[in-house]
Amino acid sequence: MIGPLVVTNILWFTAISRVGPSRASLFANLQPFFAVIIALILLSEHLSRLEVAGGLAIAVGIVFERRSRVPALPQPPAD
């Protein structure tokens, strides 16, 4: 029971160190979306309107955050 938790934590922290925390949090926010897609395909689940609205809210939040970001100014090279 503890083994899978340890393995997933090691994988998660390794991924954060490779891609950075901001990109890793994007994937964390997409996890419920992927879980619903898998449930629809594998378990033949059905979606309610409220669940679809929640998925759209997640997508809009991610898009809004990515577009509202101000690009960083390039730093001059250090001498």
Phi and psi restraints in degrees (range 20) as a CNS / XPLOR table:
assign (resid 1 and name C) (resid 2 and name N)
       (resid 2 and name CA) (resid 2 and name C) 1.0 -80.0 20.0 2
assign (resid 2 and name N) (resid 2 and name CA)
       (resid 2 and name C) (resid 3 and name N) 1.0 -28.2 20.0 2
assign (resid 2 and name C) (resid 3 and name N)
       (resid 3 and name CA) (resid 3 and name C) 1.0 -54.2 20.0 2
assign (resid 3 and name N) (resid 3 and name CA)
       (resid 3 and name C) (resid 4 and name N) 1.0 -51.1 20.0 2
assign (resid 3 and name C) (resid 4 and name N)
       (resid 4 and name CA) (resid 4 and name C) 1.0 -62.1 20.0 2
assign (resid 4 and name N) (resid 4 and name CA)
       (resid 4 and name C) (resid 5 and name N) 1.0 -35.3 20.0 2
assign (resid 4 and name C) (resid 5 and name N)
       (resid 5 and name CA) (resid 5 and name C) 1.0 -63.6 20.0 2
assign (resid 5 and name N) (resid 5 and name CA)
       (resid 5 and name C) (resid 6 and name N) 1.0 -42.4 20.0 2
assign (resid 5 and name C) (resid 6 and name N)
       (resid 6 and name CA) (resid 6 and name C) 1.0 -65.4 20.0 2
assign (resid 6 and name N) (resid 6 and name CA)
       (resid 6 and name C) (resid 7 and name N) 1.0 -44.7 20.0 2
assign (resid 6 and name C) (resid 7 and name N)
       (resid 7 and name CA) (resid 7 and name C) 1.0 -63.8 20.0 2
assign (resid 7 and name N) (resid 7 and name CA)
       (resid 7 and name C) (resid 8 and name N) 1.0 -45.1 20.0 2
assign (resid 7 and name C) (resid 8 and name N)
       (resid 8 and name CA) (resid 8 and name C) 1.0 -67.6 20.0 2
assign (resid 8 and name N) (resid 8 and name CA)
       (resid 8 and name C) (resid 9 and name N) 1.0 -35.0 20.0 2
assign (resid 8 and name C) (resid 9 and name N)
       (resid 9 and name CA) (resid 9 and name C) 1.0 -66.0 20.0 2
assign (resid 9 and name N) (resid 9 and name CA)
       (resid 9 and name C) (resid 10 and name N) 1.0 -40.6 20.0 2
assign (resid 9 and name C) (resid 10 and name N)
       (resid 10 and name CA) (resid 10 and name C) 1.0 -63.1 20.0 2
assign (resid 10 and name N) (resid 10 and name CA)
       (resid 10 and name C) (resid 11 and name N) 1.0 -44.1 20.0 2
assign (resid 10 and name C) (resid 11 and name N)
       (resid 11 and name CA) (resid 11 and name C) 1.0 -63.2 20.0 2
assign (resid 11 and name N) (resid 11 and name CA)
       (resid 11 and name C) (resid 12 and name N) 1.0 -42.6 20.0 2
assign (resid 11 and name C) (resid 12 and name N)
       (resid 12 and name CA) (resid 12 and name C) 1.0 -64.1 20.0 2
assign (resid 12 and name N) (resid 12 and name CA)
       (resid 12 and name C) (resid 13 and name N) 1.0 -47.1 20.0 2
assign (resid 12 and name C) (resid 13 and name N)
       (resid 13 and name CA) (resid 13 and name C) 1.0 -70.1 20.0 2
assign (resid 13 and name N) (resid 13 and name CA)
       (resid 13 and name C) (resid 14 and name N) 1.0 -31.0 20.0 2
assign (resid 13 and name C) (resid 14 and name N)
       (resid 14 and name CA) (resid 14 and name C) 1.0 -65.7 20.0 2
assign (resid 14 and name N) (resid 14 and name CA)
       (resid 14 and name C) (resid 15 and name N) 1.0 -42.6 20.0 2
assign (resid 14 and name C) (resid 15 and name N)
       (resid 15 and name CA) (resid 15 and name C) 1.0 -63.6 20.0 2
assign (resid 15 and name N) (resid 15 and name CA)
       (resid 15 and name C) (resid 16 and name N) 1.0 -40.6 20.0 2
assign (resid 15 and name C) (resid 16 and name N)
       (resid 16 and name CA) (resid 16 and name C) 1.0 -61.8 20.0 2
assign (resid 16 and name N) (resid 16 and name CA)
       (resid 16 and name C) (resid 17 and name N) 1.0 -41.3 20.0 2
assign (resid 16 and name C) (resid 17 and name N)
       (resid 17 and name CA) (resid 17 and name C) 1.0 -68.5 20.0 2
assign (resid 17 and name N) (resid 17 and name CA)
       (resid 17 and name C) (resid 18 and name N) 1.0 -27.0 20.0 2
assign (resid 17 and name C) (resid 18 and name N)
       (resid 18 and name CA) (resid 18 and name C) 1.0 -84.5 20.0 2
assign (resid 18 and name N) (resid 18 and name CA)
       (resid 18 and name C) (resid 19 and name N) 1.0 -42.1 20.0 2
assign (resid 18 and name C) (resid 19 and name N)
       (resid 19 and name CA) (resid 19 and name C) 1.0 -104.9 20.0 2
assign (resid 19 and name N) (resid 19 and name CA)
       (resid 19 and name C) (resid 20 and name N) 1.0 -12.3 20.0 2
assign (resid 19 and name C) (resid 20 and name N)
       (resid 20 and name CA) (resid 20 and name C) 1.0 95.2 20.0 2
assign (resid 20 and name N) (resid 20 and name CA)
       (resid 20 and name C) (resid 21 and name N) 1.0 155.8 20.0 2
assign (resid 20 and name C) (resid 21 and name N)
       (resid 21 and name CA) (resid 21 and name C) 1.0 -68.1 20.0 2
assign (resid 21 and name N) (resid 21 and name CA)
       (resid 21 and name C) (resid 22 and name N) 1.0 -34.4 20.0 2
assign (resid 21 and name C) (resid 22 and name N)
       (resid 22 and name CA) (resid 22 and name C) 1.0 -68.2 20.0 2
assign (resid 22 and name N) (resid 22 and name CA)
       (resid 22 and name C) (resid 23 and name N) 1.0 -41.5 20.0 2
assign (resid 22 and name C) (resid 23 and name N)
       (resid 23 and name CA) (resid 23 and name C) 1.0 -71.5 20.0 2
assign (resid 23 and name N) (resid 23 and name CA)
       (resid 23 and name C) (resid 24 and name N) 1.0 -35.6 20.0 2
assign (resid 23 and name C) (resid 24 and name N)
       (resid 24 and name CA) (resid 24 and name C) 1.0 -65.3 20.0 2
assign (resid 24 and name N) (resid 24 and name CA)
       (resid 24 and name C) (resid 25 and name N) 1.0 -37.5 20.0 2
assign (resid 24 and name C) (resid 25 and name N)
       (resid 25 and name CA) (resid 25 and name C) 1.0 -67.9 20.0 2
assign (resid 25 and name N) (resid 25 and name CA)
       (resid 25 and name C) (resid 26 and name N) 1.0 -29.6 20.0 2
assign (resid 25 and name C) (resid 26 and name N)
       (resid 26 and name CA) (resid 26 and name C) 1.0 -61.4 20.0 2
assign (resid 26 and name N) (resid 26 and name CA)
       (resid 26 and name C) (resid 27 and name N) 1.0 -44.5 20.0 2
assign (resid 26 and name C) (resid 27 and name N)
       (resid 27 and name CA) (resid 27 and name C) 1.0 -66.8 20.0 2
assign (resid 27 and name N) (resid 27 and name CA)
       (resid 27 and name C) (resid 28 and name N) 1.0 -33.8 20.0 2
assign (resid 27 and name C) (resid 28 and name N)
       (resid 28 and name CA) (resid 28 and name C) 1.0 -64.9 20.0 2
assign (resid 28 and name N) (resid 28 and name CA)
       (resid 28 and name C) (resid 29 and name N) 1.0 -36.9 20.0 2
assign (resid 28 and name C) (resid 29 and name N)
       (resid 29 and name CA) (resid 29 and name C) 1.0 -72.6 20.0 2
assign (resid 29 and name N) (resid 29 and name CA)
       (resid 29 and name C) (resid 30 and name N) 1.0 -24.6 20.0 2
assign (resid 29 and name C) (resid 30 and name N)
       (resid 30 and name CA) (resid 30 and name C) 1.0 -84.7 20.0 2
assign (resid 30 and name N) (resid 30 and name CA)
       (resid 30 and name C) (resid 31 and name N) 1.0 -11.3 20.0 2
assign (resid 30 and name C) (resid 31 and name N)
       (resid 31 and name CA) (resid 31 and name C) 1.0 -58.5 20.0 2
assign (resid 31 and name N) (resid 31 and name CA)
       (resid 31 and name C) (resid 32 and name N) 1.0 -44.2 20.0 2
assign (resid 31 and name C) (resid 32 and name N)
       (resid 32 and name CA) (resid 32 and name C) 1.0 -62.3 20.0 2
assign (resid 32 and name N) (resid 32 and name CA)
       (resid 32 and name C) (resid 33 and name N) 1.0 -35.4 20.0 2
assign (resid 32 and name C) (resid 33 and name N)
       (resid 33 and name CA) (resid 33 and name C) 1.0 -61.5 20.0 2
assign (resid 33 and name N) (resid 33 and name CA)
       (resid 33 and name C) (resid 34 and name N) 1.0 -48.0 20.0 2
assign (resid 33 and name C) (resid 34 and name N)
       (resid 34 and name CA) (resid 34 and name C) 1.0 -65.4 20.0 2
assign (resid 34 and name N) (resid 34 and name CA)
       (resid 34 and name C) (resid 35 and name N) 1.0 -34.4 20.0 2
assign (resid 34 and name C) (resid 35 and name N)
       (resid 35 and name CA) (resid 35 and name C) 1.0 -64.0 20.0 2
assign (resid 35 and name N) (resid 35 and name CA)
       (resid 35 and name C) (resid 36 and name N) 1.0 -39.5 20.0 2
assign (resid 35 and name C) (resid 36 and name N)
       (resid 36 and name CA) (resid 36 and name C) 1.0 -67.5 20.0 2
assign (resid 36 and name N) (resid 36 and name CA)
       (resid 36 and name C) (resid 37 and name N) 1.0 -42.2 20.0 2
assign (resid 36 and name C) (resid 37 and name N)
       (resid 37 and name CA) (resid 37 and name C) 1.0 -60.7 20.0 2
assign (resid 37 and name N) (resid 37 and name CA)
       (resid 37 and name C) (resid 38 and name N) 1.0 -44.4 20.0 2
assign (resid 37 and name C) (resid 38 and name N)
       (resid 38 and name CA) (resid 38 and name C) 1.0 -65.0 20.0 2
assign (resid 38 and name N) (resid 38 and name CA)
       (resid 38 and name C) (resid 39 and name N) 1.0 -39.9 20.0 2
assign (resid 38 and name C) (resid 39 and name N)
       (resid 39 and name CA) (resid 39 and name C) 1.0 -64.0 20.0 2
assign (resid 39 and name N) (resid 39 and name CA)
       (resid 39 and name C) (resid 40 and name N) 1.0 -38.1 20.0 2
assign (resid 39 and name C) (resid 40 and name N)
       (resid 40 and name CA) (resid 40 and name C) 1.0 -64.9 20.0 2
assign (resid 40 and name N) (resid 40 and name CA)
       (resid 40 and name C) (resid 41 and name N) 1.0 -42.2 20.0 2
assign (resid 40 and name C) (resid 41 and name N)
       (resid 41 and name CA) (resid 41 and name C) 1.0 -77.5 20.0 2
assign (resid 41 and name N) (resid 41 and name CA)
       (resid 41 and name C) (resid 42 and name N) 1.0 -50.9 20.0 2
assign (resid 41 and name C) (resid 42 and name N)
       (resid 42 and name CA) (resid 42 and name C) 1.0 -83.4 20.0 2
assign (resid 42 and name N) (resid 42 and name CA)
       (resid 42 and name C) (resid 43 and name N) 1.0 -34.3 20.0 2
assign (resid 42 and name C) (resid 43 and name N)
       (resid 43 and name CA) (resid 43 and name C) 1.0 -107.1 20.0 2
assign (resid 43 and name N) (resid 43 and name CA)
       (resid 43 and name C) (resid 44 and name N) 1.0 -0.1 20.0 2
assign (resid 43 and name C) (resid 44 and name N)
       (resid 44 and name CA) (resid 44 and name C) 1.0 54.7 20.0 2
assign (resid 44 and name N) (resid 44 and name CA)
       (resid 44 and name C) (resid 45 and name N) 1.0 40.4 20.0 2
assign (resid 44 and name C) (resid 45 and name N)
       (resid 45 and name CA) (resid 45 and name C) 1.0 -73.3 20.0 2
assign (resid 45 and name N) (resid 45 and name CA)
       (resid 45 and name C) (resid 46 and name N) 1.0 163.5 20.0 2
assign (resid 45 and name C) (resid 46 and name N)
       (resid 46 and name CA) (resid 46 and name C) 1.0 -119.1 20.0 2
assign (resid 46 and name N) (resid 46 and name CA)
       (resid 46 and name C) (resid 47 and name N) 1.0 147.0 20.0 2
assign (resid 46 and name C) (resid 47 and name N)
       (resid 47 and name CA) (resid 47 and name C) 1.0 -102.1 20.0 2
assign (resid 47 and name N) (resid 47 and name CA)
       (resid 47 and name C) (resid 48 and name N) 1.0 142.1 20.0 2
assign (resid 47 and name C) (resid 48 and name N)
       (resid 48 and name CA) (resid 48 and name C) 1.0 -93.9 20.0 2
assign (resid 48 and name N) (resid 48 and name CA)
       (resid 48 and name C) (resid 49 and name N) 1.0 169.4 20.0 2
assign (resid 48 and name C) (resid 49 and name N)
       (resid 49 and name CA) (resid 49 and name C) 1.0 -63.2 20.0 2
assign (resid 49 and name N) (resid 49 and name CA)
       (resid 49 and name C) (resid 50 and name N) 1.0 -36.5 20.0 2
assign (resid 49 and name C) (resid 50 and name N)
       (resid 50 and name CA) (resid 50 and name C) 1.0 -66.1 20.0 2
assign (resid 50 and name N) (resid 50 and name CA)
       (resid 50 and name C) (resid 51 and name N) 1.0 -38.5 20.0 2
assign (resid 50 and name C) (resid 51 and name N)
       (resid 51 and name CA) (resid 51 and name C) 1.0 -67.4 20.0 2
assign (resid 51 and name N) (resid 51 and name CA)
       (resid 51 and name C) (resid 52 and name N) 1.0 -39.1 20.0 2
assign (resid 51 and name C) (resid 52 and name N)
       (resid 52 and name CA) (resid 52 and name C) 1.0 -64.9 20.0 2
assign (resid 52 and name N) (resid 52 and name CA)
       (resid 52 and name C) (resid 53 and name N) 1.0 -41.7 20.0 2
assign (resid 52 and name C) (resid 53 and name N)
       (resid 53 and name CA) (resid 53 and name C) 1.0 -62.5 20.0 2
assign (resid 53 and name N) (resid 53 and name CA)
       (resid 53 and name C) (resid 54 and name N) 1.0 -39.0 20.0 2
assign (resid 53 and name C) (resid 54 and name N)
       (resid 54 and name CA) (resid 54 and name C) 1.0 -64.2 20.0 2
assign (resid 54 and name N) (resid 54 and name CA)
       (resid 54 and name C) (resid 55 and name N) 1.0 -41.2 20.0 2
assign (resid 54 and name C) (resid 55 and name N)
       (resid 55 and name CA) (resid 55 and name C) 1.0 -63.3 20.0 2
assign (resid 55 and name N) (resid 55 and name CA)
       (resid 55 and name C) (resid 56 and name N) 1.0 -41.1 20.0 2
assign (resid 55 and name C) (resid 56 and name N)
       (resid 56 and name CA) (resid 56 and name C) 1.0 -65.6 20.0 2
assign (resid 56 and name N) (resid 56 and name CA)
       (resid 56 and name C) (resid 57 and name N) 1.0 -36.9 20.0 2
assign (resid 56 and name C) (resid 57 and name N)
       (resid 57 and name CA) (resid 57 and name C) 1.0 -63.4 20.0 2
assign (resid 57 and name N) (resid 57 and name CA)
       (resid 57 and name C) (resid 58 and name N) 1.0 -40.5 20.0 2
assign (resid 57 and name C) (resid 58 and name N)
       (resid 58 and name CA) (resid 58 and name C) 1.0 -62.7 20.0 2
assign (resid 58 and name N) (resid 58 and name CA)
       (resid 58 and name C) (resid 59 and name N) 1.0 -46.8 20.0 2
assign (resid 58 and name C) (resid 59 and name N)
       (resid 59 and name CA) (resid 59 and name C) 1.0 -63.1 20.0 2
assign (resid 59 and name N) (resid 59 and name CA)
       (resid 59 and name C) (resid 60 and name N) 1.0 -44.0 20.0 2
assign (resid 59 and name C) (resid 60 and name N)
       (resid 60 and name CA) (resid 60 and name C) 1.0 -63.5 20.0 2
assign (resid 60 and name N) (resid 60 and name CA)
       (resid 60 and name C) (resid 61 and name N) 1.0 -40.2 20.0 2
assign (resid 60 and name C) (resid 61 and name N)
       (resid 61 and name CA) (resid 61 and name C) 1.0 -62.4 20.0 2
assign (resid 61 and name N) (resid 61 and name CA)
       (resid 61 and name C) (resid 62 and name N) 1.0 -41.5 20.0 2
assign (resid 61 and name C) (resid 62 and name N)
       (resid 62 and name CA) (resid 62 and name C) 1.0 -66.4 20.0 2
assign (resid 62 and name N) (resid 62 and name CA)
       (resid 62 and name C) (resid 63 and name N) 1.0 -45.6 20.0 2
assign (resid 62 and name C) (resid 63 and name N)
       (resid 63 and name CA) (resid 63 and name C) 1.0 -64.0 20.0 2
assign (resid 63 and name N) (resid 63 and name CA)
       (resid 63 and name C) (resid 64 and name N) 1.0 -43.5 20.0 2
assign (resid 63 and name C) (resid 64 and name N)
       (resid 64 and name CA) (resid 64 and name C) 1.0 -61.5 20.0 2
assign (resid 64 and name N) (resid 64 and name CA)
       (resid 64 and name C) (resid 65 and name N) 1.0 -42.8 20.0 2
assign (resid 64 and name C) (resid 65 and name N)
       (resid 65 and name CA) (resid 65 and name C) 1.0 -64.4 20.0 2
assign (resid 65 and name N) (resid 65 and name CA)
       (resid 65 and name C) (resid 66 and name N) 1.0 -41.5 20.0 2
assign (resid 65 and name C) (resid 66 and name N)
       (resid 66 and name CA) (resid 66 and name C) 1.0 -69.2 20.0 2
assign (resid 66 and name N) (resid 66 and name CA)
       (resid 66 and name C) (resid 67 and name N) 1.0 -35.5 20.0 2
assign (resid 66 and name C) (resid 67 and name N)
       (resid 67 and name CA) (resid 67 and name C) 1.0 -82.2 20.0 2
assign (resid 67 and name N) (resid 67 and name CA)
       (resid 67 and name C) (resid 68 and name N) 1.0 -24.9 20.0 2
assign (resid 67 and name C) (resid 68 and name N)
       (resid 68 and name CA) (resid 68 and name C) 1.0 -85.1 20.0 2
assign (resid 68 and name N) (resid 68 and name CA)
       (resid 68 and name C) (resid 69 and name N) 1.0 -4.3 20.0 2
assign (resid 68 and name C) (resid 69 and name N)
       (resid 69 and name CA) (resid 69 and name C) 1.0 -72.3 20.0 2
assign (resid 69 and name N) (resid 69 and name CA)
       (resid 69 and name C) (resid 70 and name N) 1.0 133.1 20.0 2
assign (resid 69 and name C) (resid 70 and name N)
       (resid 70 and name CA) (resid 70 and name C) 1.0 -86.9 20.0 2
assign (resid 70 and name N) (resid 70 and name CA)
       (resid 70 and name C) (resid 71 and name N) 1.0 127.6 20.0 2
assign (resid 70 and name C) (resid 71 and name N)
       (resid 71 and name CA) (resid 71 and name C) 1.0 -65.5 20.0 2
assign (resid 71 and name N) (resid 71 and name CA)
       (resid 71 and name C) (resid 72 and name N) 1.0 140.5 20.0 2
assign (resid 71 and name C) (resid 72 and name N)
       (resid 72 and name CA) (resid 72 and name C) 1.0 -73.8 20.0 2
assign (resid 72 and name N) (resid 72 and name CA)
       (resid 72 and name C) (resid 73 and name N) 1.0 142.8 20.0 2
assign (resid 72 and name C) (resid 73 and name N)
       (resid 73 and name CA) (resid 73 and name C) 1.0 -75.6 20.0 2
assign (resid 73 and name N) (resid 73 and name CA)
       (resid 73 and name C) (resid 74 and name N) 1.0 140.8 20.0 2
assign (resid 73 and name C) (resid 74 and name N)
       (resid 74 and name CA) (resid 74 and name C) 1.0 -65.4 20.0 2
assign (resid 74 and name N) (resid 74 and name CA)
       (resid 74 and name C) (resid 75 and name N) 1.0 140.1 20.0 2
assign (resid 74 and name C) (resid 75 and name N)
       (resid 75 and name CA) (resid 75 and name C) 1.0 -87.1 20.0 2
assign (resid 75 and name N) (resid 75 and name CA)
       (resid 75 and name C) (resid 76 and name N) 1.0 138.5 20.0 2
assign (resid 75 and name C) (resid 76 and name N)
       (resid 76 and name CA) (resid 76 and name C) 1.0 -68.3 20.0 2
assign (resid 76 and name N) (resid 76 and name CA)
       (resid 76 and name C) (resid 77 and name N) 1.0 148.5 20.0 2
assign (resid 76 and name C) (resid 77 and name N)
       (resid 77 and name CA) (resid 77 and name C) 1.0 -64.4 20.0 2
assign (resid 77 and name N) (resid 77 and name CA)
       (resid 77 and name C) (resid 78 and name N) 1.0 141.8 20.0 2
assign (resid 77 and name C) (resid 78 and name N)
       (resid 78 and name CA) (resid 78 and name C) 1.0 -79.2 20.0 2
assign (resid 78 and name N) (resid 78 and name CA)
       (resid 78 and name C) (resid 79 and name N) 1.0 138.7 20.0 2
